[in-house]
């Protein structure tokens, strides 16, 4: 078996990339972005349709495209990521509520995600630097004020005799604690906060606008850091250096230093595999054996008829990291050993959602939302139809920024708040001894397990000691 160490389940970039779903096409802006069902308006019916489309894509598209989809698939891919997922659902919810897309996604405020406008032959102000082929004629030299704007760069000779604005060009806002400042309109944007993290849980961190990151020792601190956004599986080649097990990384890089400075290539994997000098600490699968399909959401044993809960827990990586507001994943299990009964959550009646609490169904026919207001959608739609595999999508229909949990990991590796999301209940069909438990797997392809805030895809790290998924920006 693989070493029981944190592994990354998903790591993709800000809204502009995604794993390919079945039969997808490159996105394009529709005349009415979000009108998935072709009703000439954007309503909650489109949101419901997008949820069905996302689940269809998540389960690799069995059968035909959901009947509610009345537009080309390229138009249903609202963020032009070549995938139909919770990203599109969140954007659709915002459109239904009358909210404009995040300005980072739609700089010109026309309701169309900017990346969808690349190469359409029409010049938008922000494109003068991003996609000059849409603006200035080829071969023309158009330079000018780095934060100036002009409509004269739209396919006119020599930009109409005026400077072609360098929109999105780099600029400096004078604050050392921000990075990535670019020209937006006629001003310099605030950019993004400078990342101040020395990796030491025993230091306090601050940022001074004039000098940058400031670290101060915390008196009496002796704690160890919690799991962080580790690199990839030690048993799989990757372009990035290092792997998810510190012990395995130290061993392999002690033999081939390039595994920690260049890339974790096949040479590094061979050292970690059976026959390699580091296999005793890396514990990679035997050659030819099937690797685990993902991370074990839980392990089940018991007598026939016994009901076993399998909780899903989720936490932010630290006190300042964003909490996931939407989540999608697939589950797999052995249907000859266990049967899915349903998905259940807690409804509490005390102050601030405190006991007394009761368990209620939160997915499938007749279910209730989670206490946070999030809805849980399934494919297949009813737990009784699951037969070893299925997908679920968690999203808040009326508040796309609502956190699924309030939990976070403190500098000493203790989870604060409540990480509980829901639990999948299984019934044991055959005797399963504790020494031969069966797993419920949360599968780890990037498209199948994604936690998101409004404008950011989060990395997901599995923390086996706490049986909790930890998210990081």
N, C-alpha and C positions, 0 to 999 in steps of 0.2 A: 504493500500500500504506500501511498505518498505520505510524506511527513505531515503531521497534524500542525500545520502552520498557516498563518493568514495568507490568503491569496487574493489577488485582484480579480473581481468578476467582470468589471466593466470600466473602461477608461476611454472616453471619446471626447471630441472637442466641442466647443460651444456651438450648438445648434446647427453647424454646417456640415456635420458628418454623421453617418449612421450606417449600421450594417444593412445589407441589402435584404429586403423581404422578397417574397415570391412575386414574380411578374410585375415588378415595379418599373417605373419610367422616370426619366429626369423631370423634376417638377417645373411648373410654369405658372405664372400668375393668371388666374381666371379673371373674367370681367367683374365677378363678385366673389372675392376670395372667401372660402368657407362654405359656399353653397354646395354642399356635397350631394344633397338629394335633388338638386335641380328645381327647387321651388321658387327661385328668384328672390329669396330672402334667406337670412342666416338666423336660425332659431335653434332651440334645444333639440329639435328633431335631427338637425345636422350633427350636433354633439353626440347624440345616441348612435347615429350612423357611423361617425368617426370611431367611436368605441368599438363597434362591431368590426369595422375594417381593421383596426389595430389588433384586435384579438385574432382575426382571420390571418393577418400577416404573422403574428407572434407564433401561431401554431403551424406555420409553414403552409398556410393557404389550402386546407383541405376543402374540396368542392369549389363551387363557383364563388365569385366575388359577392359579398352581401347584396341582396336585391335592392336595398335602399340607395346604393351608390348609382347616381344618374349622370355623373360627369366622367370624363376620361381620368384614369388613375393618376396621370401626371398632375391634374388640377387638385386631386384630393391630397397630394403630397404638399401640404401648405408651406412647409419650410424648405422644400426642394432638397431634402436629404437623401433621396432615393430609398426611403423607408416610410412605412406608415406605422407610427407609434404614438406613445403618450405625448410626445412633443407637439404633434399636430392636434391632438385632443385639447391640450392646454391653450394653444393659440385659438382654436375654435371657440372654446369657452369664453375667452376674452372678447372675441368678436361678437358673440351672442350677447354679452353683457354691455356691449357698446364701448369697450375699452380699446384704445389704440395699441398696436404691438409695441413692445419695448423699443425705445429709440435706438438701442444698440443693434436691433434687428431690422428696423425700418427707419433709416436715417432721413429719408425724404418725406416720411409721414403719409405715403400714398396707400397704405394698407397692404402693400405687397412686400414680402420679405426681400431684402436687398439682393441676396445671392440669386434670387429667381430672375432678376433683371439683367444679369450678366449676358452680354452678347445679343440683346434683343434689338440692337440698332438704334435705340432711343437714348438720348443723353439725359441722365439725372445728375443733379449737382454733385452728389457724392462720388459719381463715377469718373470724374475727370482724372483722378489719380488711380482709382481701382481698376477701371476698365476703359482706358483711353480710346480703344477702338470704337466705343459707343459715342465718343465725343469729338475730339479733334481729328481732322483728316490725317491719314498716314503721312509721315514724312515732315509734318509741320512742327516747328519749334514753338511751343506755347509755354511761356514761363511768366511768373508774376508773383504777386503778394501771396505768401504761403497760406494765409487765411482769408484771402479775398474770394468773393463769389461773383460770377458773371454768367448771364445766359448766353453770351456770345461764343461759347465754345461748342455750340451744337451744330456740327457739320457746316461751319461757315469758313470761307477761305481765310487762312491764317488767324483763325479764331476771331474773325470780324475785325482784324487789326488790333485786337485787345488781347490781354494776357488770359491764357487758359488757367483757371484757378486750380491750385494744387489742393483740392479737398482731400481730407484724410491724411495730409502730409504731417510729418512729425513736428511737434512744437514743445515748448517748455512753459509750464504754468508757474514756475518758480517755487514749487513745493517738492522738496526732496522725497516726501513720503508718498508721492504718486508716480506711476510709471505709465508708459503707453499713451502719453498725451498726443492727441491729434486735432487737426483743425476741423471744427464742426460749425458751419455757418461762418460768421466772421470772428469767432473767438476760439480760444484754445480750451479743449475739453479737460475735465478733471482727471480723466484716465482711470487707472485702477490703483487700489492701495498697494503700497510696497509690501512685499511679503517679508515679515521679520520673524524668522523662526530659526533659532540656532540648534534645534533638535535636543535641547537640554530642558527637561521638565522642571529642573531646579533653578531656573532663572525666570524673572519676570521680564516681559517684553513691552516696549513702547516705541513710538516713532516720533522724533522731533523734526518738524518741518524744515529746520535749517541744517541738522547734522545727520538725520536718518535714524536707523535702528539703534535702540539703546537697550542693553541687557543688564539686569541687576540680579545678583545671587539672592535666592530666597533662604533666609536663615533657617537652619535645622532641617532642610529638605534632603531626604535620602531616598525618594521614591524612584520607581523605574517607569519609563515611558509606556503609554498604551500602544496598541497596534496602530500603524500609520499607513499611508498609501504606498505599500511595498511594490516592487517591480514584479515581473512575471514569474510563472511557475518554473521551478528549477529544472523540470524534466522536459521543457519545450524550448527550442531555439527562439531567440528574440534579438531584435536589432539593438535593444538597450542593454547596457552592462548590468551585471548583478542579477540576483534572483530573490524569491520571496523568503528563503530560509537563511538567516544570518550565519548559522553554522555551516550550511552547505556552501554559501558564498565564500566564507573564509577558507574552507578546505580547497575548493576548486581554484580560487584565485591565488592560493598559495602555490599551486602547481603551474597554472597559466595566468599570469597577472592580467593579460589582455581581456580575460573574462569580466574583469571589474573596471577596465578602462576603455574598452572598445565596444564589445558586444558579447552577449551570451549566446554564442553560436553552437554548432553541432559538436565541436571539440569539447566545449564546456559540458554539454549534455551527456556526452560519452563518459566523462569523468564522474558524473553524478549517477550514471546508470549501472546496472549489474555488470561486473567485470572492471568497472572504473575504480580508481583508488579512493573515491569519496562516496561511494554508494552507501557505506554504513551510516553516514550522517545525512545523506540526501534522500535515501529511501525511495528512489524512483521505481516506477512499475517495472516488472520483468518484461523483457523484450517480447513483443507479440501479445502481451496481455491487454485487455481492454481497460483504459483509464477510467476513473470515476467520472460520471457525467457532469458533476458539479460539486457544490458544497453540500454536506449533509444537514438539511434543515432539522432533522431529528433522527434518532435510532429507535426502532420499535421491537419489542419482544412481548410475549404473553401467551395466554391460553385462548383458544377459539371463543369468539363472542366478546372478548375484552375490548373495551373502548380506550384508545390511547390518544391523548392530545399531542399535537405537534406545533408548538408556538413559533410564530414569526416575530422576531424582535429587530428593532431598527434604532440606531443612535447616530447623532452627529459626532464627528471625530474629536471636537473640542468645543469650548464655550463660544467661539467666534465663527465656527464653520456653519454654513447654511444647513437647515434641516430639509430633508427631502419632502416635497409637497405632492409628488406623484411617483408611482412605482409600478413596474410591470415585471413579471417573471413567469417562468414555466416550472412546473413540478413534475417529477417522474418517480415512480415507485413500482414494486412488483405486485401486479394485481392478483396473482395467485396466492399471495401471502396476506395481503391487507386490502381492505375496501375503504374508499373515501366515504365518510358519512356526511360531512358538511364543513362549512367554515363558520366559526363562532367568534364573537367579540364580547366585551363587557359593557353593560349599561349600569352605571353607578348613580345612586340617588342622594349621596351625601354632598356636603359643600365641596366645590371645586373637584367634582367627579371622584369623590371618595366613597368608601363602603357606607351602606350595604350595596353590593353589586350582584347582578344576575347575568348569566350567559344567554345571548340571543344570537339567532342566525343572522349573518351579515352578508351572505352571498347566495344567489339562487332565488327561486320563486318564494315570495312572501317574506323576504329578508328585510332587515333594517340597515341604515347606514352605520358606519363606525361612530363612536362618540365624538370624534373630531369633525363629523359631517361628511367624511369621505365615503364614496360609493365603491363597492367592490363588484366588478364585472368578471364573468367567467366564460371560458370556452373549453369544453362544451358548457352550455348555459346553466345546466343543473348538475350539482355534485353527483347525482345518481347516474349520470351518463359518463362520468370519468372512468376510464379503464386503463390506469397506469400512466396517464399523461394528460396534462391540461395546462391552461394559461389563466392567469388572473391579472387584472389591471385595477389599480387603486388611484382614484382621482377625485378631487373636490369639484363638484359641478358649478358652484356659485362663487368659490373663492380659490383661485388657482395658486395663491401663495400660502394657503393654510398648511401648516406642518402636520405630517402624519403622526409624529411623536415629538415630545419635548425633551427627549433624552440626549445627553452629551457625555463625553468621557473627560474626566478631570485629569490634570497633569500626572496624577499618581495611578492612573489606569482604573479608576473606579467610575462606573456608570452612574450619573446623576439623573434624576427625573425618572420617567416611566418609558422603557423601550418597547413594551408590549404593543403589538399592532392587532393581531388576531391569532387564532389557532385553527389548524386543520385537524379535524377529528377523524381517526381511522379505527376500523373494526378489524381485529385479528381473525383471519379465516382458518389458519392452520397453526399448530403449536410452533412457537418460535422461542428457542432457548436464549437466555441472556448471553450465552457465549457465541450465538450465531444470529445476532440481530440483523434486521433488514433496515435499509435507509430510505428516507424520503429525501430526494435530491432537489436542490434549487440549482437548475442548470445554468452554466456560466458563459455561453456565448454572449457577446456584448449586446446584441439586439434583444436578448431574452431576459435580461435583468438590468434595468436602468432606473436609477433614482434621479429625479430632476427637481430643480427649483424653476421659477418662471423662465430664466434665461441661461441656465447652466446645467450641464450634465455632470453628475457626480461620480467619482470613483467609488466602488463598493468593496470593502475589505471584510472578509469573514473572520470573526474572532471565535475560534472553536471553544476556548475556555469558558466564554460567556454565552455561547450559542447565539451570537448577535451579529448582525450585519452593521458595519460602521461606515458611514459615508464621509467623503472628503471632497473639497472642490478641486 
